Amino acid sequence: MSLLRYIPIWRRNKNGIVLYRCFEIIGGNGFTVQSADHFTTESLPTRMPELEKQFLELLAEQSPEERFPLHPSIESAIAAFDAEFGNEYSV
């Protein structure tokens, strides 16, 4: 069983904001992204409770490093996650 440090990372872009749900695997020498939530100003109040619940359900179902590979930095984990899912953002 891994010890995990949750690190929320926000990215602003022309369409709104993205919340990357990142984890550092303590003693595992790496970072991973569990998921990314996309928001517009209008969607924030209504989507947050649903996405928080989903975040915890995913964490309970499967360890984050099993869901997506470990990377040496948060930046490289996010870049790999975006590449895997075809996310292209204009900052």
KADARA-V469916 format. One record per run of one state. SS is the DSSP state (H for helix, E for strand, C for the rest). FROM is the first residue (numbers start at 1). TO is the last residue. If there is no record, write none. Layout:
SS,FROM,TO + SS,FROM,TO
This chain:
C,1,2 + E,3,13 + C,14,15 + E,16,26 + C,27,29 + E,30,39 + C,40,43 + H,44,61 + C,62,63 + H,64,67 + C,68,70 + E,71,71 + C,72,73 + H,74,85 + C,86,91
